Amino acid sequence: MSAAVSFTGVSRSFGRTRALADVSFQVPENSVCALLGPNGAGKTTAIRALLGLARTDAGEISVLGERPGSLAARSRLGYLPDVPAFPAWMTAREYLEASARLAGVPASTAGRRIDALLETAGLSSVRQRIGGYSRGMRQRLGIAQALIGAPGLLVLDEPTSALDPAGHREVLELIERLSGRTTVLLSSHNLAEADRVATHAVVLRAGRVLASSPVADLRRRAGALSLLLRADADADADAVLARQPWCKGVRREGGDLVLLVCDEDAAAHSIPALAAERSWGVRALIPLERSLEDVFLALTSDQRGAVRPGAPTAEDRPESPAASRPGDHGRGAAPQRGEDR
C-alpha cells in the first residue's frame, strides 16, 4: 500500500525544546490514521510541518508525493483546524458554494458535489444560518468544506475537542463514513475516539515516535492483557494494584477497574489474595480486548513512568496563528491555536 504522507527523520526544535526528534512514519492511502499523544507530544508541530506552515531542521516530508506547502500538495489537501471560523450570516450551502469557487471546483460539478457533502455531513435539511449552529454542526460543516476540493488527504486537528456528547458522536460517525473514500489523518489525545475510527495509529511522546502501525498490530504488540475487575474496592485500590509487578497500568471505568497486566498467571493468583487482605468484594474478573489506551500505557510504562493520556506536559506550546478565513481549511490554513508542540 502506497503512502499518502511520509515523514523520514524529521526534527524540529524551538530553542532548547525538541518538538520533533528524528520522526519517521507513513500514513497509508485511504486509511484513517490517528496521530496520538498527550499535549506536548509533537502532534501540532507535525501537522504544521506537513501543511507547509512550519519549517523543519532536518529530514524529509512527502504529502501525496509532493513537497509540503507546494501548490501541488495544497490543491490535493483538505484541512480542518480544531476551532474553525465561519461567516455567521451564511447558510451551509452558501458557504460551500463560496468555498467551491475559491477551490476552483468547476461550476458544472459544484452543485452535485455540494449536495453530496451536505448529505454526508447530515446538513442537507438544515436551512438556518451558520450563526445558529451547534459546535458539532460547525465541525461537520468544516469537514464538508475541507472535502470540497475532493482532496486525496484530509487533515483534522482535534476534530472533537470541546464537543458535547451528541456533537462528539456525530463527528465520529462522519469520519467513519469517510473511511476508505479518502485518506484521513486526525490528531487527538482522546484515545477512545481514535480506537473507534482509526485503522492505523502513530503514537508520539515528547517529540518521538513510540509506535506506527495498523491499530490491530499495535494491540498485538502491546504484550499485555486487559482485565476488567468488578469489585467493591476501596478508594486506594488503583494505587495498590499499580504497585504490583505484574500490573502495567490501571484505569477506572465507572465503578470498575481495568488492569493492564504483563503476567496473567501472577495476576490471577495475586488479585484474590489482595481482595481477601483488603476486604474487596470481587464480583468478576473478565479478560478484555486491548484498547488503544491499553496500548499507550504499555508503550509508555517503561519510559519515565506511565503518562495519563491527555495529561498536560511542561513543554512549550506555539503561539496562536491567525484565524482562518472562508476557504482556508482546504488550502492549508494555519491552525487557530496550538494544542502542543
C-alpha positions as CSV (number, residue, x, y, z in Angstrom):
1,M,0.0,0.0,0.0
2,S,1.4,3.4,-1.0
3,A,1.8,6.2,1.5
4,A,-0.2,9.4,1.3
5,V,2.1,11.0,3.9
6,S,5.7,10.1,4.7
7,F,8.0,11.5,7.4
8,T,11.6,10.5,7.2
9,G,14.0,11.5,10.0
10,V,12.1,14.8,10.7
11,S,13.4,17.0,13.5
12,R,12.3,20.4,14.8
13,S,13.5,22.4,17.8
14,F,12.2,25.6,19.4
15,G,15.1,27.0,21.4
16,R,16.0,24.2,23.8
17,T,12.8,22.4,23.3
18,R,12.9,19.4,20.9
19,A,9.4,19.4,19.4
20,L,10.2,16.6,16.9
21,A,13.2,14.2,17.2
22,D,14.1,12.1,14.2
23,V,10.4,11.4,13.5
24,S,9.6,8.8,10.8
25,F,6.2,7.3,9.9
26,Q,3.9,6.7,7.0
27,V,0.2,7.2,6.5
28,P,-1.2,4.6,4.0
29,E,-3.6,5.8,1.3
30,N,-7.3,5.5,2.1
31,S,-6.6,4.8,5.8
32,V,-7.9,6.7,8.8
33,C,-4.7,7.3,10.8
34,A,-4.7,8.7,14.3
35,L,-1.8,10.9,15.4
36,L,-1.8,10.2,19.1
37,G,-0.1,11.6,22.2
38,P,-0.6,13.8,25.2
39,N,-0.5,17.6,24.9
40,G,3.1,18.4,24.2
41,A,3.9,15.2,22.3
42,G,4.5,17.0,18.9
43,K,1.2,16.4,17.1
44,T,0.6,20.1,16.1
45,T,4.2,20.6,15.0
46,A,4.0,17.5,12.8
47,I,0.7,18.7,11.3
48,R,2.0,22.3,10.7
49,A,5.1,20.8,9.0
50,L,3.1,18.6,6.6
51,L,0.9,21.6,5.8
52,G,4.0,23.6,4.9
53,L,3.3,26.1,7.7
54,A,6.4,25.2,9.8
55,R,9.9,24.6,8.7
56,T,11.9,21.6,9.8
57,D,15.5,21.4,10.9
58,A,16.2,18.0,9.3
59,G,14.5,15.2,7.5
60,E,12.0,14.9,4.6
61,I,8.2,15.1,4.3
62,S,6.2,13.9,1.4
63,V,2.5,14.8,1.0
64,L,0.8,12.9,-1.7
65,G,4.2,12.7,-3.4
66,E,4.7,16.4,-3.3
67,R,6.6,18.9,-1.2
68,P,4.7,20.3,1.8
69,G,3.3,23.7,1.2
70,S,3.7,23.4,-2.6
71,L,0.7,24.3,-4.8
72,A,0.5,20.7,-6.0
73,A,0.3,19.5,-2.4
74,R,-2.2,22.1,-1.2
75,S,-4.5,21.6,-4.1
76,R,-5.0,18.0,-3.1
77,L,-5.3,18.5,0.7
78,G,-8.2,19.4,2.9
79,Y,-7.7,20.8,6.4
80,L,-9.9,21.5,9.4
81,P,-8.4,23.3,12.4
82,D,-9.6,22.4,15.9
83,V,-11.7,25.6,16.1
84,P,-12.8,26.6,12.6
85,A,-14.3,30.1,11.9
86,F,-17.3,30.6,9.7
87,P,-19.3,33.6,8.5
88,A,-22.4,33.6,10.7
89,W,-24.7,35.2,8.1
90,M,-24.3,32.4,5.5
91,T,-26.2,29.2,5.2
92,A,-24.2,25.9,4.8
93,R,-25.0,25.8,1.1
94,E,-23.9,29.4,0.6
95,Y,-20.7,28.8,2.4
96,L,-19.9,25.7,0.4
97,E,-20.7,27.5,-2.8
98,A,-18.2,30.2,-1.9
99,S,-15.6,27.6,-0.9
100,A,-16.1,25.7,-4.2
101,R,-15.4,28.9,-6.2
102,L,-12.3,29.6,-4.1
103,A,-11.1,25.9,-4.6
104,G,-11.6,26.2,-8.3
105,V,-14.3,23.5,-8.5
106,P,-15.9,23.7,-11.9
107,A,-19.5,25.1,-11.9
108,S,-20.7,22.1,-13.8
109,T,-19.9,19.8,-10.9
110,A,-20.0,22.1,-7.9
111,G,-23.8,21.7,-7.3
112,R,-23.8,17.9,-7.2
113,R,-20.7,17.9,-5.0
114,I,-22.2,20.3,-2.5
115,D,-25.4,18.3,-2.4
116,A,-23.4,15.1,-1.7
117,L,-21.3,16.8,1.0
118,L,-24.3,18.3,2.8
119,E,-25.9,14.8,2.8
120,T,-22.7,13.2,4.1
121,A,-22.4,15.8,6.8
122,G,-26.0,15.5,7.8
123,L,-26.8,19.1,7.0
124,S,-28.9,18.7,3.8
125,S,-32.2,19.6,5.6
126,V,-30.7,22.5,7.7
127,R,-31.9,25.9,6.5
128,Q,-30.8,28.1,9.3
129,R,-27.7,30.4,9.1
130,I,-24.4,29.2,10.5
131,G,-24.6,31.6,13.4
132,G,-27.3,29.4,14.9
133,Y,-25.3,26.1,14.6
134,S,-24.2,24.0,17.5
135,R,-20.5,23.3,17.8
136,G,-21.0,19.8,16.4
137,M,-22.8,21.1,13.3
138,R,-20.0,23.6,12.8
139,Q,-17.4,20.8,12.9
140,R,-19.3,18.7,10.4
141,L,-19.7,21.8,8.1
142,G,-15.9,22.3,8.5
143,I,-15.2,18.7,7.4
144,A,-17.6,19.2,4.4
145,Q,-15.7,22.4,3.4
146,A,-12.4,20.6,3.7
147,L,-13.7,18.0,1.3
148,I,-15.0,20.5,-1.3
149,G,-11.9,20.1,-3.5
150,A,-12.1,16.2,-3.4
151,P,-8.8,16.0,-1.6
152,G,-6.6,12.9,-1.5
153,L,-5.7,13.8,2.1
154,L,-8.0,15.2,4.8
155,V,-6.2,16.5,7.9
156,L,-8.3,17.0,11.1
157,D,-6.8,18.7,14.1
158,E,-8.6,17.6,17.3
159,P,-11.9,17.3,15.5
160,T,-14.0,16.5,18.6
161,S,-12.4,18.9,21.1
162,A,-14.9,20.7,23.3
163,L,-17.9,19.0,21.7
164,D,-20.9,17.8,23.8
165,P,-21.6,14.1,23.7
166,A,-24.1,14.4,20.8
167,G,-21.7,16.5,18.7
168,H,-18.9,14.1,19.5
169,R,-20.9,11.2,18.3
170,E,-22.0,13.0,15.1
171,V,-18.4,13.9,14.1
172,L,-17.1,10.4,14.7
173,E,-19.9,8.9,12.7
174,L,-19.0,11.3,9.8
175,I,-15.3,10.3,10.0
176,E,-16.4,6.6,9.9
177,R,-18.4,7.3,6.7
178,L,-15.2,8.7,5.1
179,S,-13.2,5.6,5.8
180,G,-11.9,4.1,2.5
181,R,-13.0,7.1,0.5
182,T,-10.0,9.3,1.2
183,T,-7.0,9.3,3.5
184,V,-7.8,10.9,6.9
185,L,-5.1,12.0,9.3
186,L,-6.6,13.1,12.6
187,S,-4.7,14.3,15.7
188,S,-6.1,13.5,19.1
189,H,-5.2,12.9,22.7
190,N,-8.6,11.2,23.1
191,L,-7.6,7.5,22.7
192,A,-11.2,6.2,23.0
193,E,-12.3,8.1,19.9
194,A,-9.3,7.0,17.9
195,D,-9.9,3.4,18.9
196,R,-13.4,3.7,17.3
197,V,-12.5,5.2,13.9
198,A,-8.8,4.6,13.2
199,T,-7.3,1.9,11.1
200,H,-3.8,3.0,11.7
201,A,-2.1,4.9,14.5
202,V,1.1,6.9,15.2
203,V,1.9,7.3,18.8
204,L,4.1,10.3,19.8
205,R,5.6,11.2,23.1
206,A,8.0,14.1,23.7
207,G,8.6,14.5,20.0
208,R,9.5,10.9,19.3
209,V,7.6,8.1,17.6
210,L,6.8,5.3,20.0
211,A,4.9,3.2,17.5
212,S,3.5,3.4,14.0
213,S,1.4,0.6,12.5
214,P,-2.2,-0.7,11.9
215,V,-4.2,-0.5,15.1
216,A,-4.7,-4.3,15.2
217,D,-0.9,-4.8,15.1
218,L,-0.5,-2.3,17.9
219,R,-2.9,-4.2,20.1
220,R,-1.0,-7.5,19.4
221,R,2.4,-5.9,20.0
222,A,1.4,-4.3,23.3
223,G,2.5,-7.5,25.0
224,A,-0.1,-7.2,27.8
225,L,-3.6,-8.3,28.6
226,S,-6.5,-6.2,29.9
227,L,-8.6,-7.5,32.8
228,L,-11.9,-5.9,34.0
229,L,-12.1,-6.2,37.8
230,R,-15.6,-5.7,39.2
231,A,-15.2,-5.4,42.9
232,D,-16.4,-3.3,45.9
233,A,-12.8,-2.0,46.3
234,D,-11.7,0.9,48.4
235,A,-10.5,4.3,47.0
236,D,-6.8,3.4,47.0
237,A,-7.3,0.2,45.1
238,D,-5.8,1.8,42.0
239,A,-2.6,2.6,43.8
240,V,-2.4,-0.8,45.4
241,L,-2.8,-2.6,42.1
242,A,-0.5,-0.3,40.2
243,R,2.4,-1.2,42.6
244,Q,2.1,-4.9,41.7
245,P,5.0,-6.2,39.5
246,W,2.5,-7.8,37.0
247,C,0.5,-4.6,36.6
248,K,1.5,-2.1,33.8
249,G,-1.4,0.3,34.3
250,V,-4.8,0.9,36.0
251,R,-7.8,3.0,35.0
252,R,-11.3,3.3,36.3
253,E,-14.4,2.8,34.1
254,G,-17.4,3.8,36.2
255,G,-17.2,1.6,39.3
256,D,-15.0,-1.0,37.6
257,L,-11.2,-1.2,37.4
258,V,-9.4,-2.0,34.1
259,L,-6.0,-3.5,34.6
260,L,-3.2,-3.8,32.1
261,V,-1.2,-6.9,33.1
262,C,2.0,-8.4,31.7
263,D,1.7,-11.7,33.6
264,E,-1.8,-13.2,33.6
265,D,-0.9,-16.1,35.9
266,A,0.6,-13.8,38.5
267,A,-2.4,-11.5,38.3
268,A,-4.8,-14.5,38.7
269,H,-3.0,-15.6,41.9
270,S,-2.4,-12.1,43.3
271,I,-5.8,-10.5,42.9
272,P,-7.8,-12.9,45.1
273,A,-5.1,-12.6,47.8
274,L,-5.2,-8.8,47.6
275,A,-9.0,-8.9,47.7
276,A,-9.1,-11.1,50.8
277,E,-6.4,-9.0,52.5
278,R,-8.2,-5.7,51.8
279,S,-11.8,-7.0,52.0
280,W,-12.6,-6.3,48.4
281,G,-15.8,-7.9,47.3
282,V,-14.8,-9.3,43.9
283,R,-17.8,-10.0,41.7
284,A,-16.0,-10.7,38.4
285,L,-12.6,-10.7,36.7
286,I,-13.0,-10.6,32.9
287,P,-10.4,-10.6,30.1
288,L,-10.9,-7.7,27.6
289,E,-9.7,-6.9,24.1
290,R,-6.9,-4.4,24.3
291,S,-7.8,-0.8,23.6
292,L,-5.6,1.9,22.3
293,E,-5.4,3.3,25.8
294,D,-4.0,0.0,27.0
295,V,-1.5,0.1,24.1
296,F,-0.5,3.6,25.0
297,L,0.0,2.6,28.7
298,A,2.1,-0.4,27.6
299,L,4.2,1.7,25.3
300,T,4.9,4.4,27.8
301,S,5.1,2.5,31.1
302,D,8.8,1.8,30.6
303,Q,9.7,5.3,29.7
304,R,9.9,7.6,32.7
305,G,6.7,6.0,34.1
306,A,3.3,5.8,32.5
307,V,1.7,9.0,31.2
308,R,-2.0,9.5,31.6
309,P,-3.4,10.1,28.1
310,G,-4.4,13.8,27.7
311,A,-2.4,14.9,30.7
312,P,-0.6,18.3,30.1
313,T,3.2,18.4,29.9
314,A,5.7,21.1,30.7
315,E,6.7,21.5,27.1
316,D,6.2,24.9,25.5
317,R,3.3,25.5,23.1
318,P,3.3,27.5,19.9
319,E,1.6,30.9,19.7
320,S,-1.8,31.0,18.1
321,P,-1.6,31.7,14.4
322,A,-4.1,33.9,12.6
323,A,-7.8,32.9,12.5
324,S,-8.9,31.0,9.4
325,R,-11.0,32.6,6.7
326,P,-13.6,31.1,4.4
327,G,-12.0,28.6,2.0
328,D,-8.8,28.4,4.1
329,H,-9.4,24.9,5.5
330,G,-8.9,23.1,2.2
331,R,-5.9,25.2,1.3
332,G,-3.5,24.6,4.2
333,A,-4.7,27.3,6.5
334,A,-2.8,28.0,9.7
335,P,-4.3,26.3,12.8
336,Q,-6.0,28.8,15.1
337,R,-4.4,27.6,18.3
338,G,-1.7,25.1,19.1
339,E,-2.6,22.1,21.3
340,D,1.0,21.1,21.6
341,R,4.4,21.0,20.0
